[in-house]
Amino acid sequence: MSKQKRQGPRVEKTPGAAFVRPDEPAEVASDPTNFNLRKWYTRGKARVVKYVEVYMAAGLEADIRELDAKIVATRGGIIDERLAGGTVSEDDRLVAMAREVEALRAEMAESRIVFKFRALDPGEFEAIKTSLGEKAEDDAALGYAMFAAQCIEPAGLSGGDFAELAEHLGEGYFGQTIIRTATAANAGESVSVPFSLNASEVLRTRGSSQN
């Protein structure tokens, strides 16, 4: 006796009120009780995207903090013995250190790069594994390839680029920035409408100046 393949319950694909098609009559599409999901599909913004800033000259942070501490000590009268001696005045030392701090800050700021990672589409993970062939067994190679597929800014980076970036930044910083952000995008982690204190302050200040 042949066994018949059991079929699951049939899923109705008739759209409900929330799935209003863009080509439906205006009076239907504009009905406030109909949240138009398809409108948001067509905008292409449904996939989660996460943002992170990376400083390619991250090592300068310690130098800046050290110099800043020296400035504080010098202004407080606790002059570092390494700064003492010679005929240079305290004010001159402070100015020289302050200028060095600003130069280092400018250099570090110049090294800033923004990365944006999106969630992978269904099937992309398997496609990436297939494209890697035997290298897919290497967790690191697979991870770098996934980051490349997820990265929408800067565009055009390869898995090899991310491998090189990881070597340059070090395991810890790469993990805290690139890995954490790409993983958060794929997991759809913590999605909310961000509040911008800076934008609010700009508009509040502008509104006050126009009154």
One Martini backbone bead per residue (centre of mass of N, CA, C, O) as a GRO file, in nm:
protein
  211
    1MET     BB    1   0.093   0.040   0.026
    2SER     BB    2   0.074   0.353  -0.043
    3LYS     BB    3   0.210   0.650   0.054
    4GLN     BB    4   0.091   0.951   0.143
    5LYS     BB    5   0.161   1.275   0.126
    6ARG     BB    6   0.164   1.502   0.358
    7GLN     BB    7  -0.019   1.795   0.401
    8GLY     BB    8  -0.035   2.096   0.483
    9PRO     BB    9  -0.176   2.369   0.545
   10ARG     BB   10  -0.331   2.602   0.375
   11VAL     BB   11  -0.218   2.911   0.257
   12GLU     BB   12  -0.340   3.214   0.256
   13LYS     BB   13  -0.277   3.493   0.006
   14THR     BB   14  -0.479   3.687   0.087
   15PRO     BB   15  -0.493   4.002   0.149
   16GLY     BB   16  -0.520   4.214   0.385
   17ALA     BB   17  -0.561   4.529   0.496
   18ALA     BB   18  -0.245   4.574   0.533
   19PHE     BB   19  -0.215   4.469   0.213
   20VAL     BB   20  -0.193   4.722   0.035
   21ARG     BB   21  -0.197   4.810  -0.280
   22PRO     BB   22  -0.073   5.064  -0.474
   23ASP     BB   23  -0.316   5.013  -0.709
   24GLU     BB   24  -0.527   5.099  -0.537
   25PRO     BB   25  -0.752   5.285  -0.441
   26ALA     BB   26  -0.721   5.577  -0.275
   27GLU     BB   27  -0.945   5.523  -0.055
   28VAL     BB   28  -0.794   5.268   0.047
   29ALA     BB   29  -0.492   5.360   0.088
   30SER     BB   30  -0.593   5.614   0.284
   31ASP     BB   31  -0.678   5.439   0.503
   32PRO     BB   32  -0.592   5.456   0.842
   33THR     BB   33  -0.653   5.137   0.898
   34ASN     BB   34  -0.429   5.094   0.670
   35PHE     BB   35  -0.133   4.933   0.685
   36ASN     BB   36   0.119   4.967   0.440
   37LEU     BB   37   0.341   4.727   0.383
   38ARG     BB   38   0.415   4.750   0.077
   39LYS     BB   39   0.534   5.030   0.087
   40TRP     BB   40   0.787   4.936   0.256
   41TYR     BB   41   0.899   4.730   0.065
   42THR     BB   42   0.960   4.931  -0.179
   43ARG     BB   43   1.184   5.094  -0.008
   44GLY     BB   44   1.410   4.892   0.112
   45LYS     BB   45   1.405   4.909   0.468
   46ALA     BB   46   1.362   4.633   0.632
   47ARG     BB   47   1.643   4.581   0.668
   48VAL     BB   48   1.881   4.561   0.885
   49VAL     BB   49   2.092   4.839   0.998
   50LYS     BB   50   2.431   4.892   1.097
   51TYR     BB   51   2.649   5.115   1.289
   52VAL     BB   52   3.010   5.203   1.267
   53GLU     BB   53   3.304   5.323   1.417
   54VAL     BB   54   3.643   5.345   1.288
   55TYR     BB   55   3.985   5.358   1.401
   56MET     BB   56   4.291   5.331   1.242
   57ALA     BB   57   4.417   5.522   1.494
   58ALA     BB   58   4.366   5.400   1.794
   59GLY     BB   59   4.652   5.442   1.942
   60LEU     BB   60   4.615   5.761   1.998
   61GLU     BB   61   4.441   5.772   2.252
   62ALA     BB   62   4.665   5.738   2.468
   63ASP     BB   63   4.833   5.990   2.391
   64ILE     BB   64   4.611   6.198   2.448
   65ARG     BB   65   4.556   6.124   2.747
   66GLU     BB   66   4.842   6.173   2.849
   67LEU     BB   67   4.866   6.474   2.771
   68ASP     BB   68   4.619   6.568   2.927
   69ALA     BB   69   4.731   6.490   3.205
   70LYS     BB   70   4.974   6.683   3.191
   71ILE     BB   71   4.814   6.944   3.176
   72VAL     BB   72   4.669   6.913   3.445
   73ALA     BB   73   4.924   6.894   3.620
   74THR     BB   74   5.053   7.166   3.536
   75ARG     BB   75   4.810   7.354   3.615
   76GLY     BB   76   4.827   7.233   3.925
   77GLY     BB   77   5.157   7.222   3.988
   78ILE     BB   78   5.217   6.915   3.890
   79ILE     BB   79   5.512   6.867   3.766
   80ASP     BB   80   5.656   6.684   3.551
   81GLU     BB   81   5.983   6.585   3.550
   82ARG     BB   82   5.994   6.553   3.229
   83LEU     BB   83   5.927   6.878   3.200
   84ALA     BB   84   6.151   6.976   3.342
   85GLY     BB   85   6.356   7.219   3.281
   86GLY     BB   86   6.509   7.468   3.169
   87THR     BB   87   6.365   7.774   3.003
   88VAL     BB   88   6.085   7.681   2.986
   89SER     BB   89   5.781   7.769   3.033
   90GLU     BB   90   5.477   7.674   3.142
   91ASP     BB   91   5.315   7.801   2.909
   92ASP     BB   92   5.480   7.674   2.680
   93ARG     BB   93   5.421   7.382   2.752
   94LEU     BB   94   5.117   7.395   2.727
   95VAL     BB   95   5.104   7.482   2.432
   96ALA     BB   96   5.260   7.243   2.313
   97MET     BB   97   5.068   7.021   2.418
   98ALA     BB   98   4.807   7.127   2.295
   99ARG     BB   99   4.901   7.107   2.000
  100GLU     BB  100   4.957   6.804   2.006
  101VAL     BB  101   4.674   6.714   2.072
  102GLU     BB  102   4.534   6.837   1.819
  103ALA     BB  103   4.700   6.678   1.613
  104LEU     BB  104   4.614   6.394   1.710
  105ARG     BB  105   4.309   6.435   1.681
  106ALA     BB  106   4.313   6.488   1.376
  107GLU     BB  107   4.440   6.218   1.296
  108MET     BB  108   4.222   6.035   1.421
  109ALA     BB  109   3.977   6.156   1.272
  110GLU     BB  110   4.088   6.087   0.983
  111SER     BB  111   4.067   5.759   1.053
  112ARG     BB  112   3.772   5.760   1.014
  113ILE     BB  113   3.525   5.490   0.969
  114VAL     BB  114   3.228   5.385   0.811
  115PHE     BB  115   3.002   5.121   0.896
  116LYS     BB  116   2.760   4.913   0.711
  117PHE     BB  117   2.520   4.663   0.812
  118ARG     BB  118   2.334   4.395   0.691
  119ALA     BB  119   2.104   4.176   0.654
  120LEU     BB  120   2.062   3.876   0.541
  121ASP     BB  121   1.932   3.702   0.305
  122PRO     BB  122   1.773   3.447   0.203
  123GLY     BB  123   2.035   3.215   0.117
  124GLU     BB  124   2.313   3.363   0.140
  125PHE     BB  125   2.471   3.179   0.325
  126GLU     BB  126   2.475   2.934   0.133
  127ALA     BB  127   2.606   3.085  -0.105
  128ILE     BB  128   2.870   3.146   0.039
  129LYS     BB  129   2.954   2.856   0.095
  130THR     BB  130   2.959   2.767  -0.200
  131SER     BB  131   3.173   2.979  -0.301
  132LEU     BB  132   3.407   2.863  -0.104
  133GLY     BB  133   3.387   2.574  -0.046
  134GLU     BB  134   3.633   2.447   0.147
  135LYS     BB  135   3.659   2.727   0.306
  136ALA     BB  136   3.388   2.698   0.476
  137GLU     BB  137   3.540   2.542   0.718
  138ASP     BB  138   3.649   2.824   0.770
  139ASP     BB  139   3.545   3.046   0.996
  140ALA     BB  140   3.698   3.300   0.911
  141ALA     BB  141   3.631   3.300   0.607
  142LEU     BB  142   3.325   3.303   0.647
  143GLY     BB  143   3.308   3.564   0.809
  144TYR     BB  144   3.437   3.757   0.599
  145ALA     BB  145   3.228   3.697   0.375
  146MET     BB  146   2.984   3.800   0.535
  147PHE     BB  147   3.078   4.090   0.577
  148ALA     BB  148   3.092   4.157   0.274
  149ALA     BB  149   2.786   4.103   0.219
  150GLN     BB  150   2.682   4.315   0.444
  151CYS     BB  151   2.844   4.547   0.326
  152ILE     BB  152   2.744   4.891   0.226
  153GLU     BB  153   2.969   5.047   0.412
  154PRO     BB  154   3.183   5.023   0.227
  155ALA     BB  155   3.199   4.948  -0.093
  156GLY     BB  156   3.355   4.645  -0.220
  157LEU     BB  157   3.429   4.452  -0.005
  158SER     BB  158   3.619   4.185   0.096
  159GLY     BB  159   3.723   3.922   0.272
  160GLY     BB  160   4.023   4.011   0.256
  161ASP     BB  161   3.981   4.292   0.376
  162PHE     BB  162   3.883   4.188   0.658
  163ALA     BB  163   4.136   4.030   0.725
  164GLU     BB  164   4.325   4.278   0.720
  165LEU     BB  165   4.170   4.446   0.930
  166ALA     BB  166   4.200   4.248   1.167
  167GLU     BB  167   4.511   4.266   1.175
  168HIS     BB  168   4.529   4.573   1.226
  169LEU     BB  169   4.327   4.602   1.483
  170GLY     BB  170   4.265   4.348   1.613
  171GLU     BB  171   4.070   4.131   1.779
  172GLY     BB  172   3.921   4.318   1.979
  173TYR     BB  173   3.836   4.565   1.799
  174PHE     BB  174   3.706   4.399   1.576
  175GLY     BB  175   3.494   4.267   1.763
  176GLN     BB  176   3.365   4.544   1.882
  177THR     BB  177   3.281   4.631   1.584
  178ILE     BB  178   3.238   4.442   1.337
  179ILE     BB  179   3.118   4.185   1.462
  180ARG     BB  180   2.899   4.312   1.639
  181THR     BB  181   2.746   4.466   1.409
  182ALA     BB  182   2.691   4.234   1.208
  183THR     BB  183   2.539   4.058   1.415
  184ALA     BB  184   2.315   4.262   1.488
  185ALA     BB  185   2.193   4.277   1.206
  186ASN     BB  186   2.125   3.972   1.170
  187ALA     BB  187   1.949   3.971   1.453
  188GLY     BB  188   1.783   4.235   1.496
  189GLU     BB  189   1.902   4.436   1.704
  190SER     BB  190   1.777   4.693   1.856
  191VAL     BB  191   1.507   4.831   1.725
  192SER     BB  192   1.477   5.187   1.677
  193VAL     BB  193   1.408   5.521   1.727
  194PRO     BB  194   1.630   5.752   1.714
  195PHE     BB  195   1.759   5.997   1.921
  196SER     BB  196   1.847   6.345   1.846
  197LEU     BB  197   2.003   6.581   2.022
  198ASN     BB  198   2.144   6.746   1.802
  199ALA     BB  199   1.899   6.807   1.621
  200SER     BB  200   1.729   6.943   1.841
  201GLU     BB  201   1.934   7.169   1.905
  202VAL     BB  202   1.945   7.299   1.627
  203LEU     BB  203   1.637   7.367   1.607
  204ARG     BB  204   1.616   7.527   1.870
  205THR     BB  205   1.829   7.744   1.801
  206ARG     BB  206   1.700   7.840   1.536
  207GLY     BB  207   1.425   7.919   1.656
  208SER     BB  208   1.539   8.135   1.853
  209SER     BB  209   1.683   8.319   1.630
  210GLN     BB  210   1.395   8.379   1.470
  211ASN     BB  211   1.240   8.539   1.714
   0.00000   0.00000   0.00000
